[in-house]
Amino acid sequence: MLDHLAEPHGGVRYAPARARRVDLVLIGARGKVGAAFRRLLDRQQPALLAEANLDLRLLAGFDRRGFAFDSHGLAPDGLDATMAPRRDIDLDRLLEFARARGPSPTIAVDCTASDEVADLYPRLFAEGIGVVAANKRANTRSLASYHALQRAACERGVPYRYETTVGSAIPVLGPLRDLRLRGERVQSICGVLSGSLSYILHRMHDGCAFSAAVAEARDLGYTEPDVMEDLRAIDLSRKLLVLAREAGYAMEESDLRVELLGDLQIDADDVMPALQMLDDGWRMRIDAALARGERWVAIAEATQESARIGLHSLPANSAFAQLAPGQNLIEIRTELQARMPLCVSGAGAGVEITAAGVLSDVVSAAMHWPSPR
């Protein structure tokens, strides 16, 4: 018995009936990460079907302006042409369909940075829909809210995965959970967690002006849509908070101490003119560090008792100072791995690498769907 599925280029392909079908609802479908995810899914669907017997179907895609839905599956790379103007009832229609779908699991893939979308997670869990998120907002609210989301997903027997919220596609949250499950207490976490700040600082040491380095990072897709979230360490703070909580630390946002790029009270649609006024000051700081044989690095660190983010002028031969532009490096010390810490490194920013991490989470969630409770 065969089941039809829309082909990426408008035809129809057929999946063996025994293949495990998992429906996907993509939120933020036309954003940078959402579009990259669709391109990757379009390319990988045949391999996932052939090698993992996994039939991932893009059932729906939506954003603030549009909505597309097909019960048989949408062609990921052709979604733009099928998007209709968004209506208030579209989400309710989608949830109603997912509720009546029967045994096929459904995963909502959140490629936004939206608080409004994060607000939907409890409702999605209640409907038996899993969540894969690149959105940091849900897990960086109060500690009680964080635990409530974990509990809701567990009680409903649905996956909740968000590996890309820290380090893009670097596998760090999963290993942290594994350490805890085997009874290994995490003593500290320390590292370069911001791919955008890593890139900006590296470029300044290469002689690039501060404002120009920020513009480059933004144009490459390394920063948040609002670059001030990176420069004020708002995005970095969210990453450290998620890491600390996954390590088992009872950490609230108010527990984080941030001492980073100084006073950046810039409130304008175009921040570049204001950033250009900081170029000379940064040039002097960079030159002084290089003269000492050092480089500036943005370090985030957390223990059970405290968490802080700050700029450090480190010897140029330090592992943290030698990172490539945009690279992350995270050191995890435990009771068993204190003298020689566990180190995880890789590209920490970029649209394509983030999309790859999201697809990895989707595949893992689809193949290891929890048993219903």
C-alpha positions as CSV (number, residue, x, y, z in Angstrom):
1,M,0.0,0.0,0.0
2,L,1.3,3.4,-1.0
3,D,0.7,6.9,0.4
4,H,1.1,9.9,-1.9
5,L,3.2,12.9,-0.9
6,A,3.9,16.2,-2.8
7,E,7.2,16.3,-4.6
8,P,9.5,19.3,-4.1
9,H,9.1,20.2,-7.7
10,G,5.4,19.8,-8.1
11,G,5.2,16.0,-8.9
12,V,4.1,13.3,-6.5
13,R,6.4,10.7,-4.9
14,Y,5.3,7.7,-2.9
15,A,6.3,6.5,0.5
16,P,6.1,2.9,1.7
17,A,3.0,2.5,4.0
18,R,5.3,1.1,6.6
19,A,7.3,4.4,6.8
20,R,6.9,6.4,10.0
21,R,4.9,9.5,9.0
22,V,5.5,12.6,11.1
23,D,3.7,15.9,10.2
24,L,5.5,19.2,10.6
25,V,4.0,22.6,11.3
26,L,6.6,25.3,10.5
27,I,6.3,28.6,12.3
28,G,8.3,31.5,10.9
29,A,8.2,29.7,7.5
30,R,9.5,32.7,5.5
31,G,12.1,34.0,8.0
32,K,15.8,33.4,7.4
33,V,16.1,30.2,9.5
34,G,12.6,29.0,8.5
35,A,13.5,29.3,4.8
36,A,16.8,27.6,5.2
37,F,15.1,24.8,7.1
38,R,12.7,24.3,4.2
39,R,15.5,24.1,1.7
40,L,17.3,21.5,3.8
41,L,14.1,19.5,4.4
42,D,13.4,19.6,0.7
43,R,16.8,18.2,0.0
44,Q,16.9,15.6,2.7
45,Q,13.3,14.1,2.5
46,P,14.3,11.3,0.1
47,A,17.3,10.3,2.2
48,L,15.3,10.3,5.4
49,L,12.7,8.1,3.8
50,A,15.2,5.7,2.3
51,E,17.7,5.5,5.2
52,A,15.6,6.2,8.3
53,N,12.2,5.0,7.0
54,L,11.0,8.4,8.2
55,D,8.3,10.3,6.2
56,L,8.6,13.9,7.3
57,R,5.7,15.9,5.8
58,L,5.4,19.6,5.9
59,L,1.7,19.8,6.7
60,A,1.5,23.6,7.3
61,G,3.6,26.7,7.4
62,F,2.8,30.1,8.7
63,D,4.1,33.4,9.9
64,R,2.6,36.7,10.9
65,R,1.4,37.5,7.4
66,G,0.5,34.2,5.8
67,F,-0.6,30.6,6.1
68,A,-0.4,27.4,4.0
69,F,-1.9,24.0,4.7
70,D,-2.3,20.7,2.9
71,S,-3.4,17.5,4.6
72,H,-1.3,15.4,2.2
73,G,1.9,17.6,2.6
74,L,3.3,20.7,1.1
75,A,6.4,21.0,-1.0
76,P,8.9,22.7,1.4
77,D,10.8,24.6,-1.3
78,G,7.7,25.8,-3.0
79,L,5.8,27.0,0.1
80,D,6.0,30.7,-0.8
81,A,3.8,30.2,-3.8
82,T,1.1,28.5,-1.7
83,M,0.9,31.0,1.2
84,A,-2.4,32.8,1.6
85,P,-3.1,35.8,3.8
86,R,-3.2,34.8,7.5
87,R,-6.6,34.7,9.2
88,D,-7.3,34.6,13.0
89,I,-9.0,31.2,12.7
90,D,-6.1,29.4,10.9
91,L,-4.3,28.3,14.0
92,D,-7.6,26.9,15.5
93,R,-8.3,25.0,12.2
94,L,-4.8,23.6,12.3
95,L,-5.0,22.4,15.9
96,E,-8.4,20.8,15.2
97,F,-7.0,18.9,12.2
98,A,-4.0,17.8,14.2
99,R,-6.3,16.6,17.0
100,A,-8.3,14.5,14.6
101,R,-5.2,13.1,12.7
102,G,-5.1,9.8,14.6
103,P,-1.8,8.0,15.1
104,S,0.5,10.2,13.1
105,P,2.6,12.5,15.4
106,T,2.8,16.2,14.8
107,I,5.7,18.5,15.6
108,A,5.6,22.3,15.6
109,V,8.9,23.7,14.5
110,D,9.4,27.2,15.9
111,C,12.0,29.2,13.8
112,T,11.0,32.5,15.3
113,A,12.3,34.7,18.1
114,S,8.7,35.5,19.2
115,D,7.3,35.7,22.7
116,E,3.8,35.3,21.1
117,V,4.8,32.0,19.5
118,A,6.5,30.8,22.8
119,D,3.1,31.5,24.5
120,L,1.6,28.7,22.3
121,Y,3.8,25.9,23.6
122,P,1.5,24.8,26.5
123,R,-1.5,24.7,24.1
124,L,0.5,22.7,21.6
125,F,1.5,20.2,24.3
126,A,-2.1,19.9,25.5
127,E,-3.1,19.0,22.0
128,G,-0.4,16.2,21.8
129,I,1.9,18.2,19.5
130,G,5.6,18.2,20.1
131,V,7.8,21.2,19.8
132,V,11.2,21.7,18.3
133,A,12.4,25.3,18.9
134,A,15.2,27.6,17.8
135,N,13.3,30.2,19.8
136,K,15.0,31.0,23.2
137,R,12.1,32.9,24.7
138,A,10.1,30.1,26.3
139,N,13.0,28.6,28.3
140,T,14.3,32.0,29.6
141,R,11.2,33.1,31.5
142,S,10.9,32.3,35.2
143,L,12.3,29.1,36.5
144,A,8.8,28.0,37.4
145,S,7.7,28.5,33.8
146,Y,10.7,26.6,32.5
147,H,9.9,23.6,34.8
148,A,6.2,23.8,33.9
149,L,7.0,23.4,30.1
150,Q,9.2,20.4,30.8
151,R,6.5,18.9,32.9
152,A,3.7,19.6,30.4
153,A,5.7,17.9,27.6
154,C,6.5,14.9,29.7
155,E,3.0,14.4,31.0
156,R,1.6,14.6,27.5
157,G,4.3,12.2,26.2
158,V,5.5,14.6,23.4
159,P,9.0,15.7,22.6
160,Y,10.3,19.2,23.5
161,R,13.7,19.9,21.9
162,Y,15.7,23.1,21.6
163,E,19.3,22.2,21.1
164,T,19.8,25.1,18.7
165,T,18.9,27.7,21.3
166,V,22.5,27.4,22.5
167,G,25.4,27.1,20.0
168,S,23.3,26.6,16.9
169,A,24.1,23.0,15.8
170,I,26.7,22.3,18.5
171,P,25.5,19.4,20.6
172,V,25.7,20.7,24.2
173,L,22.3,20.5,25.8
174,G,21.9,16.8,25.1
175,P,25.3,15.9,26.6
176,L,24.5,18.1,29.7
177,R,21.3,16.2,30.3
178,D,23.2,12.9,29.8
179,L,25.7,13.9,32.5
180,R,22.9,14.6,34.9
181,L,21.1,11.4,34.2
182,R,24.2,9.4,34.9
183,G,24.5,11.1,38.3
184,E,27.4,13.4,37.4
185,R,27.1,16.8,39.0
186,V,28.0,19.7,36.8
187,Q,30.4,22.0,38.8
188,S,30.8,24.8,36.2
189,I,30.2,25.9,32.7
190,C,32.5,28.4,31.0
191,G,32.9,29.5,27.4
192,V,32.4,31.6,24.4
193,L,28.7,31.2,23.7
194,S,28.0,34.0,21.3
195,G,28.9,33.4,17.7
196,S,28.0,37.0,16.8
197,L,30.3,38.5,19.5
198,S,33.0,36.0,18.6
199,Y,32.9,37.1,15.0
200,I,32.8,40.9,15.9
201,L,35.7,40.7,18.3
202,H,37.8,38.6,15.9
203,R,37.2,41.0,13.0
204,M,38.2,43.9,15.3
205,H,41.5,42.2,16.1
206,D,42.0,41.8,12.3
207,G,41.8,45.6,12.0
208,C,38.1,46.1,11.2
209,A,36.3,49.0,12.9
210,F,33.7,48.1,15.5
211,S,30.7,49.4,13.6
212,A,31.9,47.7,10.4
213,A,32.4,44.4,12.2
214,V,28.8,44.6,13.6
215,A,27.5,45.3,10.1
216,E,29.3,42.3,8.7
217,A,28.0,40.0,11.4
218,R,24.4,41.3,10.8
219,D,24.7,40.8,7.0
220,L,26.0,37.3,7.5
221,G,23.0,36.4,9.6
222,Y,25.1,35.9,12.7
223,T,23.2,38.4,14.9
224,E,19.6,38.6,16.1
225,P,17.3,40.7,13.9
226,D,17.9,43.5,16.4
227,V,21.7,43.7,16.7
228,M,21.4,45.4,20.1
229,E,20.3,42.1,21.6
230,D,23.7,40.8,20.8
231,L,25.7,43.9,21.8
232,R,23.8,44.3,25.1
233,A,24.4,40.5,25.7
234,I,20.6,39.9,25.9
235,D,20.9,37.0,23.5
236,L,24.0,35.7,25.3
237,S,22.2,36.0,28.6
238,R,19.4,33.8,27.3
239,K,21.9,31.2,26.2
240,L,23.7,31.1,29.5
241,L,20.4,30.9,31.4
242,V,19.3,27.9,29.3
243,L,22.7,26.2,29.9
244,A,22.6,26.8,33.6
245,R,19.1,25.4,33.9
246,E,19.9,22.3,31.8
247,A,22.9,21.8,34.2
248,G,20.5,21.7,37.1
249,Y,21.1,25.1,38.5
250,A,18.1,26.9,39.9
251,M,18.8,30.1,38.0
252,E,16.7,33.1,37.4
253,E,17.4,35.9,34.9
254,S,18.0,38.3,37.8
255,D,20.9,36.1,39.0
256,L,22.9,36.9,35.9
257,R,25.6,39.6,36.1
258,V,26.5,41.2,32.8
259,E,29.5,43.4,32.3
260,L,30.1,43.5,28.6
261,L,30.4,46.3,26.1
262,G,29.6,49.2,28.4
263,D,26.7,51.7,28.2
264,L,24.9,51.0,24.9
265,Q,21.7,53.0,25.4
266,I,21.0,53.3,21.7
267,D,17.3,53.7,20.7
268,A,17.1,54.2,16.9
269,D,16.0,52.3,13.8
270,D,19.4,52.7,12.3
271,V,22.0,52.0,15.0
272,M,25.1,52.2,12.8
273,P,25.7,55.9,13.1
274,A,25.7,55.6,16.9
275,L,28.0,52.6,16.8
276,Q,30.5,54.5,14.5
277,M,31.0,56.9,17.4
278,L,32.5,54.0,19.4
279,D,35.0,53.0,16.7
280,D,37.9,55.0,18.0
281,G,37.5,53.9,21.6
282,W,37.4,50.2,20.5
283,R,40.4,50.7,18.3
284,M,42.4,51.9,21.3
285,R,41.3,48.9,23.5
286,I,42.1,46.4,20.7
287,D,45.5,47.9,20.0
288,A,46.4,47.9,23.7
289,A,45.4,44.2,24.1
290,L,47.4,43.2,21.0
291,A,50.5,45.1,22.3
292,R,50.2,43.0,25.5
293,G,50.0,39.8,23.4
294,E,46.3,39.4,24.4
295,R,42.9,39.4,22.7
296,W,39.5,40.4,24.0
297,V,37.0,37.6,24.4
298,A,33.3,37.6,25.6
299,I,33.1,34.9,28.3
300,A,30.0,33.5,29.9
301,E,30.3,31.3,33.0
302,A,28.0,29.7,35.5
303,T,28.2,27.7,38.7
304,Q,25.5,26.5,41.1
305,E,25.9,29.8,43.0
306,S,26.3,32.5,40.3
307,A,26.4,33.3,36.6
308,R,28.2,36.2,34.8
309,I,29.0,37.5,31.4
310,G,32.0,39.8,30.7
311,L,34.8,40.8,28.4
312,H,38.2,39.4,29.3
313,S,41.6,40.3,27.8
314,L,43.2,36.8,27.5
315,P,46.7,35.7,26.4
316,A,46.6,35.1,22.6
317,N,47.5,31.5,23.1
318,S,44.4,30.8,25.2
319,A,42.0,28.3,23.7
320,F,39.2,30.9,23.9
321,A,41.4,33.6,22.2
322,Q,42.3,31.4,19.3
323,L,38.8,30.7,18.1
324,A,37.9,31.3,14.5
325,P,35.4,34.1,13.8
326,G,32.0,33.0,14.9
327,Q,33.2,29.9,16.6
328,N,32.0,28.8,20.1
329,L,33.8,26.8,22.7
330,I,32.2,25.5,25.9
331,E,34.0,23.9,28.8
332,I,32.0,21.7,31.2
333,R,33.6,20.7,34.5
334,T,32.0,17.9,36.6
335,E,33.0,15.8,39.5
336,L,34.6,13.2,37.2
337,Q,35.8,15.7,34.6
338,A,37.3,18.6,36.7
339,R,41.0,18.5,35.8
340,M,40.3,17.7,32.1
341,P,37.0,19.4,31.4
342,L,34.6,18.2,28.7
343,C,35.0,20.6,25.7
344,V,32.5,21.2,22.9
345,S,33.2,23.5,20.0
346,G,31.9,24.5,16.6
347,A,30.2,27.2,14.6
348,G,28.0,29.2,16.9
349,A,26.1,31.3,14.5
350,G,24.7,31.4,11.0
351,V,21.4,30.7,9.3
352,E,22.3,27.5,7.5
353,I,24.0,25.9,10.6
354,T,21.0,26.8,12.8
355,A,18.6,25.3,10.2
356,A,20.7,22.1,10.2
357,G,20.5,21.9,14.0
358,V,16.7,22.3,13.9
359,L,16.4,19.5,11.4
360,S,18.6,17.3,13.5
361,D,16.3,18.0,16.5
362,V,13.2,17.2,14.3
363,V,14.7,13.9,13.2
364,S,15.6,12.9,16.7
365,A,12.2,13.9,18.0
366,A,10.4,12.0,15.2
367,M,12.5,8.8,15.7
368,H,12.3,8.8,19.5
369,W,8.7,10.0,20.1
370,P,8.0,9.3,23.8
371,S,5.4,6.7,24.7
372,P,2.0,8.3,25.6
373,R,1.2,8.5,29.3
